[in-house]
């Protein structure tokens, strides 16, 4: 065993938390059953991820989840996995796990959530060092060919932006320098030849950046964000016949290969 791993043999040191059978459970030095039992679930998650306590911020990212990610449409990427699993007669946990796994995508889901905040932090730092916004954005496009938090594959307009901003304002959020920056980038890109407009990941990233959270914090807090849309799709599809989720008859397949077609059942 390598020397640097020997101290971990039969030993795990942590200040995060532990279960003491028959006695208590601790999280970041707090007794869960005595000190944290009145927390709402999102408050508890916030404390577990960041060590910070804030009912307001917990309510903010709960609203971000609901408005941004909890759409019960089985045609959507991750929801499709859950619906397919249901008509294959898998379990809800396996369906949700599979759906959650595909949210780790490049153009939607968790990577844009993290990438948009990283972009805003880097852009703000460059502007404060004297660079011009337009130049920073052009550099980003030249290097990465896209800007996380802007553009949408199906429609230019993101119907979630206005409701999320209205919700944020109700919590006295959405007025900070990163939100202002995010919409300045939107103004530039939307009037440029690219025609990109801000999407919901850009807004969510700006809101959380204004509150001082890191891209990793944002990522961890959003890990389960899609599940409230996934599970209804599983429940709905489980009531349909087995194999009924978007079946495709073989006669619709335009085969142009040279191999002899296999006749199933013979």
C-alpha positions in Angstrom: 0.0 0.0 0.0 1.4 3.5 -0.8 2.6 5.4 2.2 0.1 8.2 1.7 -2.8 5.8 1.9 -1.6 3.8 5.0 -3.2 6.2 7.5 -6.6 5.6 5.8 -6.5 1.9 6.4 -9.5 1.2 8.6 -9.6 4.9 9.4 -11.6 7.9 8.1 -11.1 11.3 9.7 -13.8 13.9 9.0 -15.2 17.1 10.4 -18.2 16.9 8.1 -20.4 14.6 10.1 -21.1 11.2 11.6 -23.8 8.9 13.0 -23.4 7.8 16.6 -25.7 4.8 16.9 -28.4 5.2 19.5 -27.2 8.7 20.4 -27.0 11.4 17.7 -26.1 12.5 14.2 -23.8 15.4 13.6 -23.3 17.7 10.5 -20.5 20.2 10.6 -20.4 20.2 14.3 -24.1 20.5 14.8 -26.4 17.9 16.4 -28.9 17.2 13.6 -31.6 15.8 15.9 -31.3 18.6 18.4 -30.0 21.7 16.7 -31.0 21.3 13.0 -34.3 19.4 13.3 -36.4 22.4 12.5 -34.5 23.3 9.3 -36.3 23.0 6.0 -34.7 20.5 3.7 -33.1 23.1 1.5 -31.7 24.9 4.5 -30.2 21.6 5.6 -28.7 21.0 2.2 -27.3 24.5 2.1 -25.6 24.0 5.5 -24.3 20.6 4.4 -22.8 21.9 1.2 -21.5 25.3 2.3 -21.6 25.4 6.1 -23.7 28.6 5.8 -27.1 29.2 7.4 -29.6 31.3 5.6 -33.3 30.7 5.3 -33.5 33.4 2.6 -30.8 31.8 0.4 -32.3 28.3 0.8 -35.6 29.8 -0.4 -33.8 31.4 -3.3 -32.2 28.3 -4.7 -35.3 26.3 -4.0 -37.1 28.8 -6.3 -34.3 28.5 -8.8 -34.9 24.7 -8.8 -38.6 25.0 -9.3 -38.6 27.6 -12.0 -35.5 26.4 -13.9 -35.4 22.6 -13.8 -38.7 21.0 -12.6 -40.5 20.6 -16.0 -42.5 17.3 -16.1 -42.2 16.9 -19.9 -41.1 13.4 -20.9 -39.6 14.7 -24.2 -36.9 16.4 -22.3 -33.5 14.7 -22.2 -33.3 13.5 -18.6 -37.1 13.0 -18.2 -37.0 10.8 -21.3 -34.7 8.4 -19.5 -37.1 8.2 -16.6 -40.1 7.7 -18.8 -38.3 5.0 -20.8 -37.3 3.2 -17.6 -40.9 3.3 -16.5 -42.2 1.6 -19.6 -39.3 -0.9 -19.3 -40.7 -1.6 -15.8 -37.6 -0.5 -14.0 -37.9 1.1 -10.5 -38.3 4.7 -9.7 -34.9 5.0 -8.0 -33.1 3.5 -11.0 -35.1 5.7 -13.4 -34.3 8.8 -11.3 -30.6 7.9 -11.0 -30.3 7.4 -14.8 -32.1 10.6 -15.5 -29.9 12.5 -13.0 -26.8 11.1 -14.6 -27.6 12.6 -18.0 -28.0 16.0 -16.5 -24.2 16.1 -16.4 -24.3 17.3 -20.0 -22.4 20.0 -21.9 -25.2 22.1 -23.4 -27.8 21.7 -20.7 -27.9 20.7 -17.0 -25.1 20.9 -14.5 -22.1 21.8 -16.7 -23.8 25.1 -17.9 -24.9 25.8 -14.4 -21.3 25.7 -13.2 -19.8 27.1 -16.4 -22.0 30.2 -16.4 -20.9 31.2 -12.9 -17.3 30.6 -13.8 -17.7 32.8 -16.8 -19.2 35.6 -14.8 -16.5 35.5 -12.1 -13.7 35.5 -14.8 -15.4 38.3 -16.8 -15.9 40.5 -13.7 -12.2 40.1 -12.7 -11.0 41.0 -16.2 -13.3 44.1 -16.3 -12.0 45.2 -12.9 -8.5 44.9 -14.2 -9.3 47.3 -17.0 -10.5 45.2 -19.9 -13.6 46.1 -22.0 -16.7 43.9 -21.7 -17.1 43.4 -25.5 -13.4 42.3 -25.8 -13.8 39.8 -23.0 -16.9 38.3 -24.5 -15.3 38.1 -28.0 -12.2 36.3 -26.4 -14.6 33.8 -24.8 -16.3 33.1 -28.0 -13.0 32.8 -29.9 -11.6 30.4 -27.3 -14.7 28.2 -26.5 -17.0 29.0 -29.4 -19.8 29.6 -27.0 -20.6 31.4 -23.7 -22.2 29.4 -20.9 -25.4 31.0 -19.8 -26.3 32.4 -23.2 -28.2 30.9 -26.2 -30.7 28.1 -26.3 -30.9 25.1 -28.7 -34.7 25.2 -29.5 -35.9 28.8 -29.1 -34.1 32.1 -28.5 -36.4 33.2 -25.8 -36.2 31.6 -22.4 -39.6 31.8 -20.8 -38.1 31.2 -17.3 -36.0 34.3 -17.1 -38.7 36.9 -16.2 -40.4 34.7 -13.6 -37.1 33.9 -11.9 -36.1 37.5 -11.8 -39.5 38.4 -10.3 -39.1 35.7 -7.7 -35.6 36.8 -6.9 -36.7 40.4 -6.4 -39.3 39.2 -3.9 -36.4 38.0 -1.8 -34.4 41.2 -2.3 -32.0 39.4 -4.7 -31.1 40.1 -8.3 -29.8 43.6 -7.8 -26.1 42.9 -7.5 -23.1 43.4 -9.7 -23.1 40.0 -11.2 -26.7 40.1 -12.2 -26.1 43.5 -13.8 -23.1 42.1 -15.6 -25.1 39.1 -16.8 -27.6 41.3 -18.5 -25.0 43.6 -19.9 -23.5 40.5 -21.6 -27.0 39.7 -22.8 -27.4 43.2 -24.3 -24.1 42.8 -26.2 -24.7 39.3 -27.5 -28.3 39.8 -28.5 -27.4 42.7 -30.6 -24.3 41.0 -32.1 -24.2 38.7 -35.1 -24.5 35.8 -32.7 -27.9 36.8 -31.5 -27.5 34.9 -28.2 -29.8 35.9 -25.4 -29.4 35.0 -21.7 -30.8 31.7 -20.6 -31.8 30.5 -17.2 -28.4 29.1 -16.3 -26.9 32.5 -16.8 -29.5 34.1 -14.5 -29.2 31.5 -11.8 -25.4 31.8 -11.9 -25.6 35.6 -11.5 -28.1 35.4 -8.6 -25.9 32.9 -6.7 -22.7 34.8 -7.5 -24.2 38.0 -6.1 -24.7 36.0 -2.8 -21.0 35.0 -2.7 -21.2 31.3 -3.7 -18.6 29.5 -5.7 -19.2 27.5 -8.9 -18.7 24.3 -6.9 -21.2 25.4 -4.3 -23.7 26.1 -7.1 -23.0 22.8 -8.7 -23.5 20.8 -5.5 -26.7 22.7 -4.6 -28.1 22.0 -8.0 -27.2 18.3 -8.2 -30.8 17.1 -7.5 -32.5 20.1 -9.1 -34.2 18.1 -11.9 -35.7 15.4 -9.8 -39.0 17.2 -9.2 -39.6 17.0 -12.9 -38.2 13.6 -13.4 -40.4 11.7 -10.9 -43.8 12.8 -12.3 -42.6 11.6 -15.8 -41.8 8.2 -14.3 -45.2 8.0 -12.6 -47.1 9.0 -15.7 -45.2 6.6 -18.0 -45.5 3.7 -15.5 -49.3 3.8 -16.2 -48.8 3.2 -19.9 -48.3 -0.3 -21.5 -44.9 -1.9 -21.3 -42.6 -0.6 -24.1 -45.0 2.2 -25.0 -42.6 5.1 -24.8 -42.0 6.3 -28.3 -41.8 2.8 -30.0 -40.6 2.7 -33.6 -41.8 0.0 -36.0 -39.0 -1.6 -38.1 -40.8 -0.7 -41.3 -40.0 3.0 -40.7 -36.3 2.3 -40.7 -34.7 3.1 -44.1 -32.0 0.4 -44.3 -29.5 0.8 -47.0 -26.9 -1.7 -45.9 -25.7 -4.8 -47.9 -26.3 -7.4 -45.2 -29.5 -9.5 -45.5 -32.2 -8.2 -43.2 -33.0 -10.3 -40.3 -36.6 -11.4 -39.9 -37.4 -11.4 -36.2 -39.3 -14.5 -35.0 -37.8 -16.9 -37.5 
